[in-house]
């Protein structure tokens, strides 16, 4: 196991409790726990945005469980497929499969069972639409987006679809239908992913290139042209965040709050274009991580 960035192994003297803790830590790293929880939050917000009657907490909990299982499965499959590439990057070299602490077969079994269980929960306890969306999100992220990003920066477009599906999986789990409100919340999360993803790509560009990834949108370079694309992608959040207000999905206070937050987010994106610096990209990333859950909370508490 790793400690302070150093990879260590489990010796024969390690006690069973310590082995369990080390193994659990690797499993949580395999499924990217923090990212998975952020995705689960989005699914929950989609559910709460759709619900009109009193919340059935057992039903809601099963939705969160299915989101956790499907997202964890997709993240794990990503690491299995990219294990040889992960070894080349300092950011990912210590991931459990890349570092050899988890055998690929063990990771395949765990992630496979999680994916099957997650889709089954959606199918049995939610409905067919949400189950199909969950299956599509899992397969497209693991087997389309993951291999595609080795070949083209346009992989972000492919990844934006499964990345935006959790919110409408949550929505359709309770509503059973794809309607205007469902499309509205999908659009927000879809557009948000572009500045978010490119902020990450900017920060880790040198590391990504060690594995042959060129993920920035303009010739894989951190320059004014790339900064402009990042800025323009964020501009689209203004109309998609105005749409819920114009469609009478949220009240006027929520609508103006969403637009105001989008303008603040746009400012951080503009700084990336203006400065073309790592510090600006880091601030944009932090802003993006804050922006999405706050917007989703506003949608839920401001719905009409």
KEKE-3310 file (N, C-alpha, C; in steps of 0.2 Angstrom, whole numbers, plus 5000, padded with zeros to 4 digits):
npx = (5004:5002:5010:5011:5015:5023:5025:5020:5021:5010:5015:5019:5017:5008:4993:4976:4966:4972:4976:4963:4959:4969:4965:4952:4955:4961:4951:4942:4949:4950:4937:4936:4932:4928:4924:4914:4905:4901:4895:4884:4878:4873:4864:4855:4850:4843:4833:4826:4823:4813:4803:4787:4777:4777:4794:4799:4809:4816:4815:4822:4835:4838:4840:4851:4860:4861:4867:4879:4885:4885:4892:4904:4908:4910:4921:4931:4932:4938:4951:4956:4957:4966:4977:4991:4994:4992:5003:5013:5011:5013:5002:4993:5000:5001:4988:4978:4977:4986:4998:4999:4994:4981:4975:4971:4961:4954:4949:4941:4931:4926:4921:4913:4903:4898:4893:4883:4874:4870:4863:4853:4846:4841:4832:4824:4818:4816:4813:4811:4817:4826:4835:4840:4846:4856:4863:4868:4876:4886:4892:4896:4904:4915:4919:4918:4922:4933:4943:4944:4949:4963:4965:4960:4956:4942:4936:4931:4918:4912:4913:4905:4892:4889:4893:4884:4872:4869:4861:4848:4845:4842:4831:4822:4820:4811:4801:4798:4799:4805:4806:4803:4809:4818:4827:4832:4840:4849:4855:4862:4872:4878:4885:4892:4903:4913:4921:4925:4932:4942:4949:4955:4962:4971:4978:4985:4992:5005:5008:4998:5003:5014:5009:5004:4992:4983:4974:4969:4959:4964:4976:4982:4988:4993:4987:4982:4972:4967:4963:4953:4943:4940:4934:4923:4916:4911:4902:4891:4884:4876:4864:4859:4856:4847:4836:4828:4821:4814:4806:4797:4801:4808:4807:4808:4818:4827:4830:4837:4848:4855:4859:4867:4877:4882:4888:4898:4906:4909:4918:4929:4933:4936:4948:4957:4958:4963:4975:4982:4987:4993:4988:4977:4969:4968:4960:4948:4945:4942:4931:4922:4919:4913:4902:4893:4886:4880:4872:4863:4857:4850:4841:4833:4828:4822:4812:4796)
npy = (4994:5012:5026:5042:5045:5034:5018:5003:4986:4973:4964:4948:4949:4958:4962:4955:4965:4976:4973:4972:4986:4992:4985:4990:5003:5003:4999:5009:5019:5014:5016:5029:5038:5051:5058:5049:5052:5065:5063:5055:5064:5073:5065:5063:5076:5078:5069:5075:5087:5083:5076:5078:5074:5069:5064:5048:5040:5028:5024:5034:5032:5020:5025:5033:5023:5015:5024:5026:5013:5011:5022:5020:5008:5012:5021:5012:5003:5012:5013:5001:4998:5009:5006:5003:5015:5024:5021:5029:5042:5054:5058:5047:5036:5029:5023:5009:4997:5001:5002:4989:4984:4979:4965:4965:4956:4954:4968:4969:4959:4965:4978:4974:4967:4978:4986:4978:4976:4990:4994:4984:4988:5000:4995:4986:4993:5006:5012:5007:5017:5024:5014:5010:5022:5022:5011:5015:5026:5020:5011:5020:5029:5020:5013:5020:5035:5033:5025:5034:5046:5045:5047:5059:5077:5079:5069:5074:5078:5066:5061:5070:5067:5054:5060:5069:5063:5057:5066:5066:5053:5052:5061:5054:5043:5045:5052:5045:5050:5059:5075:5093:5099:5090:5089:5102:5102:5092:5099:5109:5102:5096:5106:5112:5103:5106:5118:5113:5101:5105:5114:5105:5097:5107:5110:5098:5095:5093:5081:5072:5072:5064:5051:5051:5058:5071:5083:5096:5108:5115:5110:5104:5113:5125:5140:5156:5153:5141:5145:5154:5146:5139:5149:5153:5141:5142:5152:5147:5143:5153:5155:5142:5142:5152:5147:5138:5148:5155:5145:5143:5134:5137:5149:5167:5172:5161:5159:5171:5170:5159:5164:5174:5167:5160:5170:5174:5162:5163:5173:5168:5159:5168:5174:5163:5164:5176:5176:5164:5154:5142:5145:5152:5142:5133:5140:5141:5127:5125:5134:5128:5116:5120:5127:5119:5110:5120:5127:5116:5114:5126:5125:5114:5120:5131:5128:5128)
npz = (5000:4998:5006:5010:4997:4993:4987:4995:5001:5006:5020:5027:5040:5043:5051:5051:5051:5047:5034:5029:5030:5021:5009:5008:5006:4994:4986:4987:4981:4968:4963:4963:4974:4979:4967:4963:4973:4970:4958:4962:4970:4960:4954:4964:4966:4953:4955:4966:4960:4952:4960:4967:4976:4993:4999:4995:5006:5006:4992:4987:4993:4987:4974:4975:4979:4967:4959:4965:4963:4949:4944:4951:4946:4932:4934:4939:4928:4919:4925:4924:4910:4907:4914:4910:4905:4915:4923:4918:4922:4934:4942:4942:4944:4956:4957:4961:4952:4942:4950:4954:4966:4966:4957:4939:4936:4948:4950:4938:4942:4953:4948:4938:4945:4952:4942:4936:4947:4950:4938:4939:4951:4947:4936:4943:4954:4950:4935:4917:4909:4916:4920:4907:4903:4913:4910:4898:4901:4909:4899:4889:4895:4899:4888:4877:4879:4887:4879:4868:4871:4870:4857:4852:4856:4856:4863:4874:4871:4869:4882:4889:4887:4895:4907:4910:4911:4925:4932:4925:4925:4939:4938:4929:4936:4946:4939:4927:4914:4900:4899:4897:4908:4912:4901:4903:4915:4911:4901:4907:4915:4905:4897:4907:4909:4900:4902:4915:4912:4904:4912:4921:4911:4907:4919:4921:4910:4906:4912:4907:4894:4895:4894:4881:4879:4872:4877:4878:4869:4857:4847:4858:4866:4879:4877:4870:4861:4865:4878:4873:4868:4880:4887:4878:4878:4891:4891:4885:4896:4901:4893:4895:4908:4910:4904:4912:4920:4910:4906:4916:4926:4937:4951:4950:4958:4960:4946:4943:4952:4947:4935:4939:4946:4935:4928:4936:4936:4923:4923:4929:4920:4909:4915:4913:4899:4898:4906:4904:4913:4925:4938:4935:4929:4939:4948:4940:4940:4954:4955:4946:4953:4964:4958:4951:4960:4968:4959:4956:4969:4970:4959:4964:4976:4971:4963:4954)
capx = (5000:5005:5009:5015:5017:5027:5021:5023:5017:5008:5020:5015:5017:5002:4987:4970:4962:4976:4975:4956:4959:4973:4962:4947:4957:4962:4944:4939:4953:4948:4930:4937:4926:4926:4921:4908:4900:4899:4890:4878:4874:4869:4858:4850:4847:4839:4827:4823:4820:4807:4798:4782:4774:4782:4799:4800:4816:4819:4816:4827:4841:4840:4842:4858:4864:4862:4871:4886:4887:4886:4898:4910:4910:4913:4928:4935:4934:4943:4957:4958:4959:4971:4982:4998:4995:4992:5010:5017:5009:5014:4996:4990:5005:4999:4982:4979:4978:4992:5003:5000:4991:4975:4976:4966:4955:4950:4946:4936:4926:4922:4918:4908:4897:4895:4889:4877:4870:4868:4858:4848:4843:4837:4827:4819:4815:4814:4809:4816:4820:4832:4839:4843:4851:4861:4867:4871:4881:4891:4895:4899:4910:4920:4921:4919:4926:4940:4948:4944:4954:4970:4966:4957:4953:4935:4934:4927:4911:4909:4912:4900:4885:4888:4894:4878:4866:4866:4855:4842:4844:4838:4825:4818:4819:4804:4796:4797:4798:4810:4802:4807:4813:4823:4832:4835:4845:4854:4859:4867:4877:4882:4889:4897:4908:4918:4926:4928:4936:4948:4953:4959:4967:4976:4983:4989:4994:5012:5008:4995:5007:5018:5005:5002:4986:4983:4967:4967:4955:4967:4982:4985:4993:4990:4989:4977:4967:4964:4959:4947:4938:4937:4929:4917:4912:4907:4897:4884:4880:4871:4857:4856:4854:4841:4831:4823:4817:4810:4801:4794:4803:4810:4805:4813:4824:4832:4833:4842:4854:4858:4862:4873:4883:4885:4892:4904:4910:4912:4924:4935:4935:4939:4955:4961:4960:4968:4982:4984:4992:4991:4984:4970:4966:4966:4954:4943:4943:4939:4925:4918:4917:4908:4897:4888:4881:4876:4866:4858:4853:4846:4836:4828:4824:4818:4807:4789)
capy = (5000:5018:5030:5048:5044:5028:5012:4998:4980:4970:4959:4942:4951:4963:4959:4955:4971:4981:4971:4974:4993:4993:4983:4994:5010:5002:4998:5016:5023:5011:5018:5036:5039:5058:5059:5046:5055:5071:5061:5053:5070:5076:5060:5065:5083:5077:5066:5080:5092:5080:5074:5082:5071:5068:5060:5041:5040:5021:5024:5039:5029:5015:5028:5035:5017:5013:5029:5024:5007:5012:5027:5017:5003:5015:5023:5007:5000:5016:5012:4994:4999:5013:5004:5004:5023:5027:5020:5034:5049:5055:5059:5041:5030:5025:5020:5002:4993:5003:5000:4982:4981:4975:4962:4967:4951:4956:4974:4967:4956:4970:4983:4971:4966:4984:4989:4974:4978:4996:4994:4980:4992:5005:4992:4983:4998:5013:5010:5005:5022:5026:5008:5010:5028:5020:5006:5019:5030:5016:5008:5025:5032:5016:5010:5025:5040:5031:5024:5039:5052:5043:5049:5066:5081:5078:5064:5078:5078:5060:5060:5075:5064:5050:5064:5073:5058:5056:5071:5064:5047:5054:5064:5049:5037:5046:5055:5040:5053:5064:5081:5100:5100:5085:5092:5108:5100:5089:5104:5113:5098:5094:5112:5113:5099:5108:5121:5109:5096:5108:5116:5099:5096:5113:5109:5091:5094:5090:5074:5069:5071:5058:5045:5052:5062:5079:5084:5103:5108:5118:5108:5102:5118:5130:5146:5160:5150:5136:5149:5157:5140:5137:5155:5152:5135:5144:5157:5144:5142:5159:5154:5136:5143:5156:5143:5136:5153:5157:5140:5143:5129:5139:5156:5172:5173:5156:5161:5177:5168:5155:5168:5178:5162:5158:5176:5174:5157:5165:5178:5164:5157:5174:5174:5158:5166:5182:5175:5157:5152:5137:5147:5153:5136:5130:5144:5139:5121:5125:5137:5123:5111:5124:5130:5114:5108:5126:5127:5111:5116:5132:5122:5111:5124:5137:5125:5130)
capz = (5000:4998:5011:5008:4990:4992:4987:4999:5000:5012:5022:5030:5047:5043:5054:5046:5051:5043:5027:5027:5029:5015:5003:5007:5003:4987:4982:4986:4976:4962:4961:4964:4979:4979:4960:4963:4977:4967:4953:4966:4972:4954:4953:4969:4964:4948:4958:4970:4956:4949:4964:4968:4982:4999:4996:4998:5007:5004:4985:4985:4995:4981:4968:4977:4979:4960:4956:4967:4960:4942:4943:4954:4941:4926:4936:4940:4922:4916:4928:4922:4903:4906:4919:4908:4903:4922:4926:4915:4924:4942:4946:4942:4944:4962:4957:4964:4947:4939:4955:4955:4972:4964:4950:4935:4936:4954:4948:4934:4945:4957:4944:4934:4949:4954:4936:4935:4953:4949:4933:4941:4955:4943:4933:4947:4959:4947:4929:4912:4906:4920:4919:4901:4904:4918:4906:4892:4904:4911:4893:4885:4898:4900:4882:4871:4881:4889:4874:4863:4874:4868:4850:4850:4861:4855:4868:4880:4869:4870:4889:4891:4887:4901:4912:4911:4912:4931:4934:4922:4928:4945:4937:4926:4941:4949:4934:4922:4907:4898:4897:4896:4914:4912:4896:4905:4919:4907:4897:4912:4917:4899:4895:4913:4909:4895:4906:4920:4910:4901:4917:4923:4906:4908:4925:4921:4903:4905:4915:4902:4888:4896:4892:4875:4879:4871:4879:4877:4863:4851:4846:4864:4869:4883:4874:4869:4857:4869:4883:4870:4868:4886:4888:4874:4881:4897:4889:4884:4902:4902:4890:4898:4915:4909:4901:4917:4922:4904:4905:4922:4930:4944:4952:4948:4962:4958:4940:4943:4956:4943:4930:4942:4947:4929:4926:4941:4933:4916:4924:4931:4913:4906:4917:4910:4893:4899:4909:4901:4918:4929:4943:4933:4928:4946:4951:4936:4942:4960:4954:4943:4958:4968:4954:4949:4966:4970:4954:4957:4975:4968:4955:4969:4981:4968:4958:4954)
cpx = (5004:5005:5014:5019:5022:5023:5024:5019:5015:5012:5016:5014:5011:4996:4981:4966:4966:4976:4968:4956:4963:4969:4956:4949:4958:4956:4941:4943:4951:4942:4931:4931:4923:4922:4914:4903:4897:4894:4884:4874:4870:4863:4853:4846:4842:4832:4823:4819:4813:4801:4793:4778:4779:4788:4799:4807:4819:4820:4822:4834:4843:4843:4850:4863:4866:4867:4878:4889:4889:4892:4905:4913:4913:4920:4933:4937:4939:4950:4960:4961:4965:4977:4990:4999:4996:4999:5014:5016:5010:5007:4992:4994:5003:4992:4983:4980:4985:4998:5004:4997:4984:4976:4970:4960:4951:4946:4940:4930:4922:4918:4912:4902:4894:4890:4882:4872:4867:4862:4852:4843:4838:4831:4822:4815:4813:4810:4814:4820:4827:4837:4843:4848:4857:4866:4871:4877:4887:4895:4899:4904:4916:4923:4921:4923:4933:4945:4949:4949:4961:4971:4964:4955:4945:4932:4930:4920:4908:4908:4907:4893:4884:4889:4888:4872:4864:4860:4848:4840:4840:4832:4820:4816:4812:4799:4794:4796:4804:4806:4806:4812:4819:4829:4835:4841:4850:4858:4864:4873:4882:4887:4894:4903:4914:4923:4929:4933:4943:4952:4958:4964:4973:4981:4987:4991:5001:5012:5004:4999:5012:5015:5002:4995:4987:4976:4964:4964:4959:4975:4986:4989:4989:4992:4982:4971:4963:4960:4953:4941:4935:4932:4923:4913:4908:4902:4890:4880:4875:4865:4854:4853:4848:4835:4826:4819:4812:4805:4797:4795:4805:4807:4810:4819:4830:4835:4838:4849:4858:4862:4868:4879:4886:4890:4899:4909:4913:4918:4930:4938:4938:4947:4959:4963:4964:4975:4985:4989:4989:4987:4977:4966:4964:4960:4948:4940:4939:4932:4920:4915:4912:4901:4891:4883:4877:4870:4861:4854:4848:4840:4830:4824:4820:4813:4800:4785)
cpy = (5006:5022:5036:5047:5038:5022:5006:4992:4977:4964:4953:4944:4956:4959:4959:4961:4976:4979:4973:4982:4995:4991:4988:5001:5009:5002:5005:5020:5021:5015:5026:5039:5046:5060:5056:5049:5061:5069:5059:5059:5073:5071:5062:5071:5082:5074:5071:5085:5089:5078:5079:5080:5071:5063:5053:5040:5033:5021:5029:5036:5024:5019:5030:5029:5015:5018:5028:5018:5008:5017:5024:5012:5007:5018:5018:5004:5005:5015:5005:4995:5004:5012:5005:5011:5026:5027:5026:5041:5049:5055:5052:5035:5026:5022:5012:4997:4994:5001:4993:4979:4978:4972:4964:4962:4953:4963:4973:4964:4961:4975:4980:4970:4972:4987:4985:4976:4985:4997:4990:4984:4997:5001:4989:4988:5005:5011:5009:5011:5024:5020:5009:5016:5026:5016:5010:5023:5026:5013:5014:5028:5027:5013:5014:5031:5038:5029:5030:5045:5051:5046:5056:5070:5081:5073:5068:5078:5072:5059:5065:5072:5059:5055:5068:5069:5057:5060:5069:5057:5047:5056:5058:5044:5038:5049:5050:5043:5058:5070:5088:5101:5096:5087:5098:5107:5096:5094:5108:5109:5096:5100:5113:5109:5101:5112:5117:5104:5099:5112:5111:5097:5101:5111:5103:5090:5091:5082:5070:5067:5065:5051:5046:5056:5069:5081:5091:5104:5111:5116:5105:5107:5123:5137:5150:5157:5145:5140:5152:5152:5139:5143:5154:5146:5137:5149:5154:5142:5147:5157:5147:5137:5148:5152:5140:5141:5155:5151:5139:5137:5131:5147:5161:5173:5167:5157:5166:5174:5163:5159:5172:5173:5161:5164:5176:5168:5159:5170:5174:5161:5162:5175:5169:5161:5172:5181:5169:5154:5146:5139:5149:5147:5132:5133:5142:5132:5121:5129:5132:5118:5114:5125:5125:5112:5114:5127:5122:5112:5121:5129:5118:5115:5130:5134:5127:5124)
cpz = (5000:5004:5010:5001:4988:4992:4991:4998:5007:5014:5026:5038:5048:5046:5050:5046:5047:5036:5025:5025:5023:5009:5002:5004:4996:4983:4981:4981:4969:4959:4961:4968:4979:4972:4960:4967:4974:4961:4956:4968:4966:4953:4958:4968:4958:4951:4962:4966:4953:4953:4966:4975:4987:4997:5000:4999:5005:4996:4983:4987:4989:4975:4969:4977:4972:4957:4958:4964:4953:4941:4946:4949:4935:4928:4936:4933:4918:4919:4925:4914:4903:4911:4916:4906:4910:4925:4924:4918:4932:4945:4946:4943:4951:4963:4958:4958:4944:4943:4956:4962:4971:4957:4946:4935:4943:4953:4943:4937:4950:4953:4940:4939:4951:4948:4936:4941:4952:4944:4935:4946:4952:4939:4937:4952:4956:4941:4923:4909:4910:4920:4913:4900:4908:4914:4901:4895:4906:4904:4889:4888:4898:4893:4876:4873:4883:4884:4869:4865:4872:4861:4848:4856:4861:4860:4873:4878:4870:4878:4892:4892:4894:4907:4914:4912:4920:4934:4931:4923:4934:4943:4934:4931:4945:4944:4929:4915:4906:4895:4897:4902:4914:4907:4899:4910:4916:4904:4901:4913:4911:4897:4901:4912:4905:4899:4911:4918:4907:4906:4920:4918:4906:4913:4924:4914:4902:4907:4910:4896:4889:4894:4885:4874:4877:4871:4878:4870:4856:4851:4852:4867:4874:4881:4873:4866:4861:4875:4880:4870:4874:4888:4885:4876:4887:4896:4888:4891:4904:4899:4893:4905:4915:4907:4906:4920:4916:4903:4911:4926:4937:4945:4950:4952:4961:4951:4940:4947:4951:4937:4933:4944:4941:4926:4930:4938:4927:4917:4926:4924:4909:4908:4914:4903:4893:4901:4906:4906:4922:4935:4941:4932:4934:4949:4947:4939:4949:4959:4951:4948:4962:4964:4953:4955:4968:4966:4955:4963:4973:4964:4960:4973:4978:4963:4959:4955)
residu = (UNK:UNK:UNK:UNK:UNK:UNK:UNK:UNK:UNK:UNK:UNK:UNK:UNK:UNK:UNK:UNK:UNK:UNK:UNK:UNK:UNK:UNK:UNK:UNK:UNK:UNK:UNK:UNK:UNK:UNK:UNK:UNK:UNK:UNK:UNK:UNK:UNK:UNK:UNK:UNK:UNK:UNK:UNK:UNK:UNK:UNK:UNK:UNK:UNK:UNK:UNK:UNK:UNK:UNK:UNK:UNK:UNK:UNK:UNK:UNK:UNK:UNK:UNK:UNK:UNK:UNK:UNK:UNK:UNK:UNK:UNK:UNK:UNK:UNK:UNK:UNK:UNK:UNK:UNK:UNK:UNK:UNK:UNK:UNK:UNK:UNK:UNK:UNK:UNK:UNK:UNK:UNK:UNK:UNK:UNK:UNK:UNK:UNK:UNK:UNK:UNK:UNK:UNK:UNK:UNK:UNK:UNK:UNK:UNK:UNK:UNK:UNK:UNK:UNK:UNK:UNK:UNK:UNK:UNK:UNK:UNK:UNK:UNK:UNK:UNK:UNK:UNK:UNK:UNK:UNK:UNK:UNK:UNK:UNK:UNK:UNK:UNK:UNK:UNK:UNK:UNK:UNK:UNK:UNK:UNK:UNK:UNK:UNK:UNK:UNK:UNK:UNK:UNK:UNK:UNK:UNK:UNK:UNK:UNK:UNK:UNK:UNK:UNK:UNK:UNK:UNK:UNK:UNK:UNK:UNK:UNK:UNK:UNK:UNK:UNK:UNK:UNK:UNK:UNK:UNK:UNK:UNK:UNK:UNK:UNK:UNK:UNK:UNK:UNK:UNK:UNK:UNK:UNK:UNK:UNK:UNK:UNK:UNK:UNK:UNK:UNK:UNK:UNK:UNK:UNK:UNK:UNK:UNK:UNK:UNK:UNK:UNK:UNK:UNK:UNK:UNK:UNK:UNK:UNK:UNK:UNK:UNK:UNK:UNK:UNK:UNK:UNK:UNK:UNK:UNK:UNK:UNK:UNK:UNK:UNK:UNK:UNK:UNK:UNK:UNK:UNK:UNK:UNK:UNK:UNK:UNK:UNK:UNK:UNK:UNK:UNK:UNK:UNK:UNK:UNK:UNK:UNK:UNK:UNK:UNK:UNK:UNK:UNK:UNK:UNK:UNK:UNK:UNK:UNK:UNK:UNK:UNK:UNK:UNK:UNK:UNK:UNK:UNK:UNK:UNK:UNK:UNK:UNK:UNK:UNK:UNK:UNK:UNK:UNK:UNK:UNK:UNK:UNK:UNK:UNK:UNK:UNK:UNK:UNK:UNK:UNK:UNK:UNK:UNK)
# end
